[in-house]
Amino acid sequence: MDHEREVKADRRSGLPAVGRLVDELARRHPELPAWARSEGARRALAEARARLGREPEAGAPEVPALLREAAARARALAGPRPARVVNATGVVLHTNLGRAVLGAGAAQAVAAVAGAYSDLELDLASGERGDRQRAVAEKLVLLSGAQAALAVNNNAAALLLALDTLARGREVVVSRGELVEIGGSFRVPAILERAGVRLVEVGTTNRTHPGDYEEAIGPATALLLKVHRSNFEQRGFVAEVSVERLAGIARAHGLPLVEDLGSGTLAPVAGLDLPAETLAPARLRLGVDVLCFSGDKLLGGPQAGIALGRREPIEAMARNPLARALRLDKLGLAALDWTLRALLDGRAEAEIPALRQLVMPSGELRSRAEKLGQRLAQAAGAAAAVAVEAERSAVGGGSLPGFELPTWVVAVRAAPGPDALAARLRAAPVPVLARIRDDALLVDVRTLLDGDEADVERALRFALAGDAD
């Protein structure tokens, strides 16, 4: 046993000193900042020591291998985060890729207030303190017909604020079939419990009836809650209570109805037959008192939680001290304000990327796919088979489960296999994210932004050759 410890110690002691590795990194990679070189070397050596401890028979890595690992870690540390990638998955609202891409005007609005002082909380007419929410709230009211509106930093925050304001310490009645888990393993029941409310679950997983709500209402009931099942759909022997019917039950008992829509729109999208429940103004007309949905899904704007509804509950939410902790910053407000102006002006489908991608005609998609297919076939040569094929893609972002759009893709089939090819594309200087079907890697042109084609071509060359041009 002592001999084995000595062997392990000898192997660890054979690793170069941090200073030597840092000096060599500085010589080979002067473009990397000093702090990143130092930390990259430290982490590479720490991992090598840990591996030698875990694997007694492993040999100490050679200095060139350590340098490559240290340089890779330093490069990852020094790079911008989040970093730009190309979305070739066809999923327009891809949560892992940042959901909706801001319109050029929204990005310019963000840059304008980021690089200068602004009238964020100043009334220029009076010179007195102003309300940062006022301009956005006015536009939301105009678009939705709601009595009042409020924007916070995401939809979970909007729901949390609504329940904390209207139901803290009391009961909230919700269908058992709507207690969903959303992205990142966050569960709706956990969010609701943080609001200090007691959940009363009614119905079964697949069927809930009006009588279930009626029987659950008691002296401690604060409100009725409806949650849109954003990540899945139920089929077969199922039943749920409509918003209109639920609003009637709430009114009969003097209770507010809160709906977490998840993903909503403020106006019909021309050329896209969206389900009726996505239209926020229509939900309000059915009797919802507080409606919450995301700003960076079907609205096509920045991350935000939109709350619309009757004046009394919305204003109470705005007065809640929690609203300050959940409020939007100046960058989010600038992007949201531009997005709402685009909707009011009728420019949404032309200037908001998410909407433009969703309504892109099949003919345009096919033409783009054919042009890209020619470029990729020339880039791949004999190393891969390239074909243009019809496919279907999802909206994504927890929006419209089961709702798919016809699309066109460039299918690439290469000897390494689709998984290995996808991994190499992710490692390209500008990473490309695509999807896999059977033996092919699919590049869906629906989600390519202007100019992305060149990055896809470079990434494919990189993936097939093993290094960049």
N, C-alpha and C positions, 0 to 999 in steps of 0.2 A: 504493500500500500504506500509506504514512504517513497519507494522507488518510483511509483507511478506519479506521485505528486511532484517529484523532482523533474520527471520527464516533461510534465505539463508546464512546470515553471520555466524549464529551459526553452520550451517552444514559445512561450509568451515573451521571454526575454530576448528572443531572436527577432522580434518585431522592431522596426526602426523607431527612433524617437520622433515625437510629434514635430519638433523643430526641423528635423531633416526632411520630413515629408512636406512641411509647409514651405521650406526653401525651394524644394524641387518643383512644387506646384507653382510658386511665384515665377520660376524660370520658364516653365512650360505654358502656363496660363496667366500671363500678366493682365489679360482682360477681365479676370475675375477679381472682385474686391477683396482686400486683405482679410476682412472679418470672415468672409465666406470661405476663403482658402483655409484659414485657421480652424474654423468649426468643421468644415468638411473633412480635414485631416483627422481631427479629434474623433469624429463619429466613425470614420472608416476604421481607425485603429481600435476603437472601443468594440465595434462589431467583430473585428478579427479576434480580439482577445476573448470575447464571449463565445465565439464559435469554437475556439480551441478548448475552452472550458467545457463546452457541451459535447464535443467530439474528440475524445482522447487520441484517436488514431489520425486525426486530420493533420496535415502538414501546414506549417506557417505559410501564408501567402507571400509570393514574391513582391518586391517593391513595385514593379510596373503594374501589377494587378491592384495593389493598394492605391497607387496614384490614380488609376482609372476610376476606382470606387470613390476616392476622395474628391476628384474633379467632378464626378457626376453629382455627388452630394452638395458640393459647393455651388454648382450650377443651379441645382434645384432651390437652394437657399436664396441665391441672389436674384433669381428670376421674379418677375412680377406675379402677384397672385391676387385675384384670379387672373389666369392667363388666357389669351385668345385661343380658341379652337375652331375648327370647321365642323359644323353640324351637318353631316350627310346621312343622318338616321331617318329623315323624313318626319320625325316627331317635332312638330312646331313648338310646342310648349314643353320642352324637355327639362324637367326639374334639375337634373344633374348638370345641365349645361346653362343654367341661369334663366330658364323659362323665356318669356317674351323678350325679343330684341327691341330696344328702344328705337323709335323713329329718329331720323337724322335731326329733325327739329327739336326733339326732346333732348337728345344728347347735347345739342348746341345750347339749349336752355340751361342744362345742368352745368356745362362749362362756364357759361356767363355768370351764374351766381357763385360758382365755386371759386372763380378767380377774381372776385371783386366783392365789395360790400353790397348789401341789398336792403330793400325795405321789408325784410322778413316780418318784423313785428313793429312796424312804424306806419302810422297814418300820415302820409305826406301832406294832406290838406290841413290837418290840425297841428301836426308836429308832435302829437301825443302817441303813446303806445298803441299799437294796432293788434289785430287778431291774425295770426299766421294762417289760420284755417279759412278765413272769410272767402277769398277768391275761389278756392277749390270747392268749398261748400256751395257757393252760389251756382257754379257750373254744374255740379252734381244734381242740385235741385232742378235746374232748368232741363237737364237731360232726362231725369227720372220722374218728375212730377211729385217727388216726395216733399213733405212739409219741411224737412230738415235733413242735413247730411253731416257726416264726420269721417275723416280719414286718419287711420293710425298706421303702424308700421307693418302689419300683415293681417291676414284674415283671422288667424288664431287669436291675435290680440284683440281684434274687433269683437269676436265672440266672447272672449274672456271679459272684456270691458262691459259688454251688454249684460252678462250674467252677474258680474260683481255689482253692477249698478242696480239692477232690477230684481235680483233674487238672492243676494247674500244672506245666508242663515236660514233660507227657506227651501222649499221643494221645487224642482223642475221636472215636469213630466215629459218623457221622450220615448219613442218607440225603441224596443230592444233591437230591432233590425237596422237602426240608424246609428248605433254606437260603433262607429267605424274606427279603423286605424289609418292615419294618414302618413305622409312621407316621413322618413327618419324615425320610424317606430313610435311616433307620437299618437296617443289614443285620445279620442274625444272625451271619454269618461275622465281621464286624468286631467285634461284641460279644465273640464267643468268643475271637478273637485277643487282645483286650485282657486276657483272663483268663490269658494266657500258655500257652495250650494249642495243640497242633498238630491241625488238623482232618484227619480221614481221611474223604473223601467216598466213599460207596458207592452202587451202583445207577446208574440214569439219571434224567433229569428226571421221567419218568412211571412208571417201574417199578423197584421195589426188592424183592429176595427175601431170605429168611432166609440163604441161602448167601452173599449179598454181605457180610453182617455177619460170618459165620463166617470167611470168607477174610481179612477185614481185621484180625481180632483177632490181636495179637502181643504180645511181651514189653513193649512201651512203651504198650500200651493201658491207659488209666485207667478209662474208663467208656463206656457206650453212651448216646446221646442221641436222644430223639425230640422233634420240634418240631411243634406243631399249626399247620397252615396257616391262620392266622386271617383272612387278607384275601382268600383266593380258594379255589376248589375245583377239583379235577381230575375230569374225566369221560372216558369212552371207554376206550381201551386203557391202563389204569392198574393198578398193583398196589403195595401197601405191606404191611409186616409189622405185624401186630397187636401191641398192647402186651403181651398175654398171651404171645405167641410170643417177642417180644423179651426179656421178662423171663426166660423159660426159657433163652434163649441166654446172657443175662448171668449167671444163676445157675450155669450149667454151666461158665463160665469164671471164676467168682469175681469178677465185676465188678458195680458198681452200675449201675442204670438210672435216668437222670434224664429227666423229661419236662417240657417247657415247654408247659403247657396253654393259656397265653395268657388265656383267659377260662373261669372255672370257677364252679361252684356248690357249696355244702356240703350242700344238701338239695334234694329234688325241689320244683319250683315247681308248686303246684296250679293246674290249668287251662291249663298250658303244656307241650306235648309236646316238650321239649328233646331234642336228640340225646344218646345215652347217654354219649358221651365228655365231656360237660360236667360230669358229676357227679364231683367230686374223690374222695369216699370210695370209689366204685366203682373208680376208677383205681388207688388204693392197694391195693385188694384183689386187683387183677390182677398185682401184683408190682412196682410202681414204688417205687424206694427214696427218691427225692426228687422231689416234684411241685411245680411253680411255677405261679402264676397271679395275675391282677390283682385288686386289691380294689375297683376302681372300674368294673368291667364288670358281669358277671352277678351278682356278689356284692352290688352296689348300695351299696357303701360309699365311703370316701375313696380317693384314690390310695395304693396300697400294693402291695408284692409279697409274696405269701403263699408260704411254703415249708413243705411238710408231708412227713412220711416217717418212716423209721427213726431211732431215737434217735442212733445213732453219727454218721451224716453230718450230721444237723441240728445236733447239739451242736458238732460240729467247725466248722460254718459260723458258729455263734454265737461261737466262740472266735477266729475269724479277725480280725486287726486291721482288715481291710477292713469288717467288719460295723459298726464304729463310724462310719465315713464314710457308710455307707448306711442308718443306722438311721432309724426314724420319729421325728418330734418329738412333743411332748405333744399337739398339736392333732390330728394324724393318729391317734395312739393312742386319744384320747378318742372320735373319730368311729368308728373301727374297733371299739372295745369296745362302743359302743352298738349298732352294726349286728349284731355277733355275739350280743348279748343278745336283740335282736329275733328273730333266727333261733332261738335256744334257746327263747324264750318262745312261738314260734308266731305272732308278730305280723308277720312279714316282708312277706307279700303285702299287708297292710293299711297298713303304716307306712313301708315303704321305697319311695320314689317310682318307681324304675326297675322294680321288680317289679310294683307296682300298675299301671303303664302297660302292661307287657308282657301282663298277664292281663286287661286291661279288656275286658269283653264287647262283642260287636259291637253289641248293642242300645243300650248306653250310649254307645258311640262315635257311633252314628247320631243319637241324640237330641241329643247335644252339638253335632254338626255342623249339625243342622237349626236349633237355637236360635242358633248363631253365624251361620249363613247369613242368618237373618232380620235380625240386627243389622247385618251387613255390607252386605246389600242396601239397607237403609234409609240407611246411612251413605254408600254409593256413589251412590245415586239413579240418574240416567241416565248417569253417568260410567263405569259398568262393569256387566257382566253377571255375576251371581252365581248359582252352582248348587251343590247338594250332590250329591256323587258317591261311589261306592264305589271304593276304591283298595287298594293294597298298600304296606306300608312295611317297611324293613329294621331289624334290631336295631341294627346299627352297632358302632362301637368295636372293629373287628377281631373281632367275635363272630359266630359262626354264619353263615359265608358261604353264600349261597344260601337261607337260611332267612328267609322273609318272613311277615308277619302281615297278615291282612285288616283294612282300616281304612276310615274315612270322612273325606272332605276337603270343604272349601269351595273350589270353583274360582272364581277371579276372572279375568275377561277384560276388559281395558281397552285403549283406543286406543294408549297408549304402548308396548304390548307387554309380555310377561312379564319380560323382562330389565330393562327400564327401571323397571317397577313394583317388582321385587325390589330394585333399587338404592335406590329411594326409601324402601322399607320399612326397609332397613338404615340409612338416614340419619335415621329418626324419633327423637324424644327417647328413647323406649325402643325400640331396634332390634328388628325382627321378622325372623326368618330362616324362609323358606319354601322350597318346592322348585318346580321348573318341569317341566311336561310339555306338550310341543307348544306350543299357543298360550295355555296357562293357567298362572296362578300358583296353586299348591295350598297351602292352609292345612290341615295335618293335625292334627286335634284330639287325637290320641293323646298327643302330647307337651306339650300345654298344661297348665300348672299352674293351680291355683285362682286366679281373678282375672285370668289372662292375657287373657281374652276382651276386657276393656275396653281393654287396651293394644293388642291387634290392631285393634280398631275405631278407636282414635285414630290408630294408625299408617297405616291405610288412608285415613282422612280427610286426613292429612298428605301421603300419597303422591299422592293424586288432586288435592288443592287446591294443593300446592306449598308450604304452610306449615301449622304446627300450629294447632290450635284455641286 
